[in-house]
Amino acid sequence: MKYLLLSSLSISTYANTDLFCKVKGDGTTHYKTNKSHYIFKGRKLYKFENEMTTLFPSKYPIKAVKEYNDKIYILTGEKNSRTPRRFG
């Protein structure tokens, strides 16, 4: 049972690392906190945390990301709006 759990964690870690390397590339922007790492380009935001990956799609291009009090604030390129979107 221990070997099965260990191999499952290894596969999960490898898959997360593989996705991280695919997402990270030219033209991407990064934001890192103590718990999470964010990568965004265009309208896609990937959050890597505790061997788990979450995708946050956006209607508009993402300009900046900030995490504060366990909430994610996303500034988009929407015209005539300066209010960041809030998730969490």
N, C-alpha and C positions, 0 to 999 in steps of 0.2 A: 504494500500500500504506500509506503514511503517513497518507493521508486516511481510509482505512478504519479504521485503528487509532484515530485521533483521534476519529472520529465514534462508534466503539464506546465509547470512554472517556467521551465526552460523554453518550451515552445512558445508560450505567451510572451516571454521577454524577447525572444528572437523576432516574433511577428511584429511586436511594437517597435523594436529597433529597425526592422526592415521598412516599416511604414514611415518612421521618422526620417530615414535616409532618403526615401523616395520623395517625401514632401519637401525636405530641406534641399534647396537648390538655388540657382541664380534668380535674383529678383525677389526672394522671400525676405520677410521682416520677422525678427524674433523679439520675444518678450519673456523674461524669466523671473520667477519668484522663487521663494524657498521651497514651495511644494510643487509647482507646475512649470511647464515650459510651453509657450505658445509660439506657433509659427503661422503666419498669415501672408497670403498673396491674393490679390484680386478680391473675390467674394467668398473665399474659403478661409476659415480659422480652425486650426487643429490645436487641441489641448492635450498634452501628454502629462499624465499624472498617475503615480502609483501603478505603473505597468498597464494603464488603461488609456485608450485614445478616444477623444470625443471630437466630432466634427460639428461646427456651428456654421451653417450656410447663411449668407446674408443677401438681401435684395440688392444692396449697393456695395461698391468696392470698400474694403476696410482700410482705414487710414491709420488707426492707432488702437491699442488694447491696453487696458489697465485692470489689475485686480486689487480690490480694496474690501476688507471685511468679508472675505469669501464670496464676493460678488464680482462678476466680470463686466466691465464697461467697454463698449466697442464704439469707436468714433468712425462713422462711415462717410463716404463721399457724397451723400445725398445733398442736393442743392437746396438752398433756403432753410437749412436746419443746422443748428449748432448743438443740439441736444444729443448726447451719446445714448446708445441703446444699452439697456441693462438686463443681464441674465443672472439668475441665481436665486 
